[in-house]
Amino acid sequence: MVYAVVRAGGRQEKVEVGSVIQLNRVQAAAGETIELPAVLFVDGDKVETDAKKLAKVKVTAEVVKDLRGPKIVIQKYKNKTGYKKRQGHRQDLTRVKITGIK
């Protein structure tokens, strides 16, 4: 079983060929190919963590589409002072499909 752990959008994701993951927004149009840096590579029983060998590992992904995450409501309230604040947030995301690990 071949898989890799890649650094993507401030997080690390375990990916295999054909897996679909969501990342923080990537500046690429749908259908374009991007390359993700590998942090760990597993090829059967062999595990690679050396930075020099990982520089040769290429993890390519195809951008499927851009989307937005669920709405998060942030509320602050202080008792007896009349202070209340409400704020919302939706994260910009990109869905990508892993096309190759070489």
C-alpha positions as CSV (number, residue, x, y, z in Angstrom):
1,M,0.0,0.0,0.0
2,V,1.5,3.3,-1.1
3,Y,0.5,6.5,0.7
4,A,2.0,9.8,1.7
5,V,1.5,12.5,4.3
6,V,1.5,15.9,2.7
7,R,1.6,19.4,4.1
8,A,-1.4,21.3,2.8
9,G,-2.9,24.6,4.1
10,G,-1.2,24.5,7.5
11,R,-2.3,20.9,8.2
12,Q,-1.0,17.5,7.3
13,E,-3.2,15.1,5.4
14,K,-2.7,11.4,4.7
15,V,-3.4,10.8,1.0
16,E,-3.5,7.9,-1.5
17,V,-4.0,7.9,-5.2
18,G,-7.6,8.6,-5.9
19,S,-8.5,10.1,-2.5
20,V,-10.4,13.4,-2.4
21,I,-9.5,15.9,0.3
22,Q,-10.4,19.5,1.2
23,L,-7.7,22.1,1.7
24,N,-7.7,25.8,2.5
25,R,-8.2,27.8,-0.7
26,V,-5.6,27.2,-3.3
27,Q,-5.0,29.7,-6.1
28,A,-5.8,27.4,-9.0
29,A,-8.7,27.0,-11.3
30,A,-10.8,23.8,-11.6
31,G,-9.0,21.2,-13.7
32,E,-5.5,22.5,-13.0
33,T,-2.8,20.3,-11.5
34,I,-1.0,21.3,-8.3
35,E,1.9,19.7,-6.4
36,L,1.9,19.1,-2.7
37,P,5.1,18.8,-0.5
38,A,5.5,15.4,1.1
39,V,6.3,15.0,4.8
40,L,6.3,11.2,5.0
41,F,6.2,8.5,2.3
42,V,5.3,4.9,2.8
43,D,5.9,2.3,0.0
44,G,4.9,-1.1,1.4
45,D,7.2,-1.8,4.4
46,K,9.6,1.1,3.6
47,V,9.0,4.4,5.3
48,E,10.8,7.6,4.2
49,T,11.2,10.6,6.4
50,D,14.5,11.9,5.3
51,A,14.2,15.4,3.8
52,K,16.6,14.7,0.9
53,K,14.7,11.7,-0.2
54,L,11.4,13.4,0.3
55,A,12.4,16.2,-2.0
56,K,12.3,13.6,-4.9
57,V,8.7,12.5,-4.0
58,K,6.1,14.2,-6.2
59,V,2.5,14.2,-5.0
60,T,0.2,15.7,-7.7
61,A,-3.4,16.6,-7.3
62,E,-6.1,17.9,-9.6
63,V,-8.3,20.8,-8.4
64,V,-12.0,19.6,-8.5
65,K,-13.7,22.8,-7.4
66,D,-13.8,25.7,-4.9
67,L,-16.3,25.7,-2.2
68,R,-17.1,27.2,1.2
69,G,-17.2,25.5,4.6
70,P,-20.1,25.5,7.0
71,K,-21.0,28.7,8.8
72,I,-19.5,29.1,12.2
73,V,-21.3,31.5,14.6
74,I,-19.1,33.3,17.2
75,Q,-21.0,34.9,20.0
76,K,-19.7,36.9,23.0
77,Y,-21.8,38.0,25.9
78,K,-21.1,39.6,29.2
79,N,-23.6,39.5,32.0
80,K,-25.2,42.7,33.5
81,T,-23.3,45.1,31.2
82,G,-25.4,45.0,28.0
83,Y,-22.4,43.8,26.0
84,K,-23.1,41.2,23.3
85,K,-21.5,40.6,20.0
86,R,-22.3,38.2,17.2
87,Q,-20.0,37.3,14.3
88,G,-20.0,34.7,11.5
89,H,-17.3,33.0,9.5
90,R,-17.2,30.6,6.5
91,Q,-13.8,29.3,5.4
92,D,-12.9,29.2,1.7
93,L,-11.9,25.7,0.7
94,T,-10.7,23.8,-2.3
95,R,-11.5,20.2,-3.1
96,V,-8.7,18.3,-4.8
97,K,-8.3,14.7,-6.0
98,I,-4.9,13.0,-5.7
99,T,-3.7,11.8,-9.1
100,G,-0.2,10.5,-8.5
101,I,2.5,9.7,-6.0
102,K,5.9,9.2,-7.6
